[in-house]
Amino acid sequence: MERLTLLSEFEAARPRDPAEPGSDKESVATQISQYSASKHSPVFYGQMVVKVPVDTSLSEDFNPEVSHPALVGYALVQRPPPPPVLEPPPPPDPQTCSPQEYLEHHIFPVLLPGMAEMLQQAKKEKCFERKRTKFIACDYLTEWLYNKNVKREGEPFTEFFEIPFVMEWLKDHPRPPIPLSLLISEEEAALLIQAFWRAYRVRCDPEIQELRVWQKQLRDEKRGMKKKLLEFWAKQQAKVGCKMEDVEEDSAPNRSGVAIRVLSPTPQNTLIL
């Protein structure tokens, strides 16, 4: 057992090439995600092991009280610490850098997360399943970039149509209204279609059609009755007007000093003959 321990310490202390067997890449299970129950023993789960080359029997000097049989011929070694993470260099000056550097350091780090959010929202709006939707990708991206602006940190969320420059643009370039079929949900559309179909089936009933014809005739009669009444009163006004003119011509001049008031013929003061 001491021989195995010395060999494992020697192998661990000796510098290794990354491609050399026994290194981190060639370990049985250097990470938990690399562990496979069909290939590895549960003892190796989450451990880094190295196979120890010996010139004697592997079972010699093995003590099962202090070790596991699966570790015969292997030694547990400590995983080397990960390399330190270097801080990224500061971005170049946007006033003096090249166009490529400006895109890579000042545009894409802000634009790409917004486009990822836009694709997620498009998936929620079922843009990849339907031919037409109410979702406008440029509007969503504009709203996202406006609210994620570092200069507006701490300010409340602003919807797309409430953004100042959007309101100014829409004053000069108004948009056509969005069709109702794109605004309502599938459940609301199903209710409207079902209501229309039920009404159509009811109107196809012979008794309902007869009732609708009678209602139409009644409406026509009401409109005709109003016209007849207007014509009747017009004739009566014409008759009374002619009779009043004849009476004025035949009557003698009034010398009694009594004032006579002549009223125009109206439906209220017209005498029906």
C-alpha positions, 0 to 999 in steps of 0.5 A: 500500500505504501508503494502505491501511495509513493507512486501516486504522489510521484505521478501527481508531482511530475509535470504532465503534458495535456495529451499524456495519459493520466492528465485531466483530459484522459481522466476517467471522470474529471467532471460529473457530466462525463460520468457514465454508469455503464463505463465507470464505477460509482466510486469515480463519480465526481472524482479525478483519478489516475491509473498507477503503473506498477510491476507487481500484482494489483491486489497485493497489499490491498486492504479493503478496510481503508479503500474500495476494490474499484480503486485497485490500480488507480489513485485519486489526485487533486484536480488542478485549480482553474486558470484565473479569469482575466478581466476583459480590456476596456472598450475602445474610444467610440470617437476614434475607433474603427467601424468594426471595433465600434460595432463589436464593442458598442453596438452588438453587446446591446443589440444582440440581447435585444434581438434574443428577447425579440425572438422569444416574444415572437415565439410567444406571439406564435409568429413562427406558426401563423402567416399574419400576426399583430406583432411587429419586430421593429416596434418591440426592439425599439421599445426594448432598446429605449427602456434598456438605455443606461441614461433612463436607468430608474425611470418607469417602463414606457410603451412603444406608442408613448415614446416621444420620438415615436409619437412625433413620427406617427403624427406625420406618418399615421398607420392604418388600423390593425384588423380585428382578426389580429387583435382578438384571441382564438377564444374570442374569434371562435365565439364570434364565428359560432354566434354568426353561424347560429344566427345564419342557421336560424335565419334559414328556418322557413318560419323565421324567413316568413316573419322577416318578410312580414316585418319588412312589409310592415316597415314599408307600410309605416314609411308609406303611411307617413308619406300619405299623411304629409301629402294629405296635410299639404292638400288640406293646406292648399284647399284652406289657403284658396278658400281664405283668399276667396273670402278676403276678395268677396268680403266688404271693407271693415269699417267697424274699427275691429281688428281681424287676424288671419291665421295661416292654415296649419293642421291645428287650425284647419277645418276639415271639410 
